[in-house]
């Protein structure tokens, strides 16, 4: 048995469905992918998918819910680890943030694609809802560890507008397009990553200081 076969055997059918669907959605889009195609890539009958999920929409929603849960856990761990030195460790924190996003590149791509395609349901706005339970949990964790920088962009429309357009969207754009841009332009990927982090942190520090926080 190969290493790949052992890995496949160790995962549940539901996990395999989600993984193969994520791969397909990220390339072909949600509407461009059918249940039969997902079943074919998993190596199961279509009826097995309906045993685990009511429909394709539930598959997508499960992916998004799991991504949000991973994000909340990741940020709370950062707050614990850097509680005493958040502002002085921004480079390390941002490196970890970029790595987390790149590890979740497929679902980030799906989020962006579906938010552009669907005028009635915009997953990015739903997930980056500053009043959602997930976001409130992140803010509460930051407050519990006396990290004021997170709270400085929370609580007023201007702060939320800035956090979404000037902080969240650039990270999403970098996650989705960085490798493609570097390949297209013959640019070094590590240099691209460093340049992005430097620029992001320059803006973050400038805005944080203007908002009167130092930790």
C-alpha positions, 0 to 999 in steps of 0.5 A: 500500500502506497503512502497516498493509499494509507492517507486515503484509508485514514480519512473518512468518506465525508472528509474525502468528499469535502477535499475533492469538492474543494479542489473542484470548486477552486478550479471550476467554481461551485456552479461548474461542478456537479455532484456526479463529478465529485463522486467520481473524484472520490471514487464513490457512488453519487448516493453516498454523497447524499448520505452525508450531505443534503445537497451541494450547497451544504457541502460548500457551507460545511467547507466555509464553517470549517474554515471559519473554525480553523481561523478562530482557533488559529487567531486565539492561539496567536493571542495566547502565544504573543500576549506579552509581545504582540506589537514587537512580534508583528513580523513573526505573527504576520508570517504565521498569518500568511502561512495559514492563509496559503495553507487554505488557498483553495477555500480562499479562492472559492470564497473570492470566486463565489463572492464575485459571481453571486450578487445575492449571496456574498460569502466574503461579507458573511464570513467577515461579518464583524458582528458574527459569533466567530468574530466576536469570539476572536475579539473577546480572546484578544481583549482577554489577553490585553491585545488592543490592536484587534479591538482598535478596528472594531466597534465603529463603521469606519474601523470595520470598513478599514479592516475589511478593505485595507487589511482583510482583502489584501491578504485574500488577494495575495493568497489567491494571486501571489504564486500566479503573479510570480510565475507570470512575471518571473518574480521570486516567491520568497521576495514577494512574500517578504515585500507583501508582509513589509508593506502590510505591516507598514500600513498596520503600524501607521494606522494602529498608531493613529488609532492610539494603540501600542499593544 
